[in-house]
C-alpha cells in the first residue's frame, strides 16, 4: 500500500507547480513575455518528467520489494528506504520546476 500512497503525492506535486505557474502568469498580465511562457513550459516538462521517472521507479521497486518481502521479511526496511530515495527524484523535479518558474518572472 505504500507505493500506492506515494503515487498520490506525485499528483500533488504537479498540482502545486501548476498553481505556482498560474499565479506567476496572472501576476505578470501585460508583462508576460515569450521567455516567461517558455520558462513555464520548461518548468512543467521538468516536473512532469521527474514525476514520470519517479513513478516508474516506484512501480518497479514496489513490485520487486513486495515479492522479496514475502520471501524475507527483514527486507522491509531497505525496500522502504529505496522507495524514499525514488520519491526524492520527484521532489527534485518539483524544486527544479519552481526554480524555472522564478527565473521566468519579470522583475521591475
C-alpha positions as CSV (number, residue, x, y, z in Angstrom):
1,X,0.0,0.0,0.0
2,X,3.0,2.3,0.5
3,X,3.7,2.6,-3.3
4,X,0.1,3.4,-3.9
5,X,0.2,6.2,-1.4
6,X,3.4,7.6,-2.9
7,X,1.7,7.8,-6.3
8,X,-0.8,10.3,-4.9
9,X,2.0,12.5,-3.8
10,X,3.2,12.9,-7.3
11,X,-0.1,14.3,-8.4
12,X,0.0,16.8,-5.5
13,X,3.5,17.9,-6.7
14,X,2.1,18.6,-10.2
15,X,-0.9,20.5,-8.8
16,X,1.4,22.7,-6.6
17,X,3.6,23.6,-9.5
18,X,0.6,24.3,-11.8
19,X,-0.8,26.7,-9.1
20,X,2.5,28.5,-8.9
21,X,2.7,28.8,-12.7
22,X,-0.8,30.2,-12.9
23,X,-0.2,32.7,-10.1
24,X,3.0,33.8,-11.8
25,X,1.3,34.2,-15.2
26,X,-1.6,36.1,-13.7
27,X,0.6,38.5,-11.7
28,X,2.6,39.4,-14.9
29,X,-0.5,40.2,-17.0
30,X,0.8,42.7,-19.6
31,X,4.4,41.9,-19.0
32,X,4.1,38.2,-19.8
33,X,6.8,37.6,-22.4
34,X,7.7,34.7,-24.6
35,X,10.6,34.0,-22.3
36,X,8.2,33.7,-19.3
37,X,6.0,31.3,-21.3
38,X,8.9,29.1,-22.3
39,X,10.2,29.1,-18.8
40,X,6.8,28.0,-17.5
41,X,6.6,25.3,-20.2
42,X,10.1,24.0,-19.3
43,X,9.1,24.0,-15.6
44,X,6.1,21.9,-16.4
45,X,8.0,19.5,-18.6
46,X,10.8,19.2,-16.0
47,X,8.4,18.5,-13.2
48,X,6.3,16.1,-15.3
49,X,9.3,14.0,-16.5
50,X,10.7,13.8,-13.0
51,X,7.3,12.6,-11.7
52,X,7.1,10.1,-14.6
53,X,10.5,8.6,-13.9
54,X,9.9,8.5,-10.2
55,X,6.6,6.8,-10.8
56,X,8.2,4.1,-13.0
57,X,10.9,3.6,-10.3
58,X,8.4,3.2,-7.5
59,X,6.4,0.7,-9.6
60,X,9.4,-1.4,-10.4
61,X,10.8,-1.2,-6.8
62,X,7.4,-1.7,-5.3
63,X,6.7,-4.9,-7.2
64,X,10.2,-6.3,-6.6
65,X,10.2,-5.4,-3.0
66,X,6.8,-6.9,-2.4
67,X,8.0,-10.2,-3.8
68,X,11.2,-10.0,-1.8
69,X,9.4,-9.2,1.4
70,X,7.3,-12.3,1.1
71,X,10.4,-14.5,1.0
72,X,12.5,-12.5,3.6
73,X,10.6,-10.2,5.9
74,X,13.8,-8.5,7.0
75,X,14.0,-6.7,3.6
76,X,11.0,-4.4,4.6
77,X,13.1,-1.5,5.9
78,X,15.6,-1.5,3.0
79,X,12.8,-1.6,0.5
80,X,11.1,1.4,2.2
81,X,14.4,3.2,2.1
82,X,14.7,2.6,-1.7
83,X,11.2,3.9,-2.2
84,X,12.0,7.0,-0.3
85,X,15.0,7.6,-2.5
86,X,12.9,7.2,-5.6
87,X,10.4,9.7,-4.1
88,X,13.3,12.2,-3.8
89,X,13.5,12.2,-7.7
90,X,10.0,13.6,-7.8
91,X,10.8,16.2,-5.2
92,X,13.9,17.3,-7.1
93,X,11.7,17.7,-10.2
94,X,9.3,19.9,-8.2
95,X,12.2,22.1,-6.9
96,X,13.7,22.4,-10.3
97,X,10.3,23.5,-11.7
98,X,9.9,26.1,-9.0
99,X,13.4,27.5,-9.8
100,X,12.4,27.7,-13.5
101,X,9.2,29.5,-12.7
102,X,11.0,32.0,-10.6
103,X,13.6,32.6,-13.4
104,X,10.8,33.4,-15.8
105,X,9.3,36.2,-13.7
106,X,9.7,39.7,-14.8
107,X,11.5,41.8,-12.3
108,X,10.8,45.6,-12.1
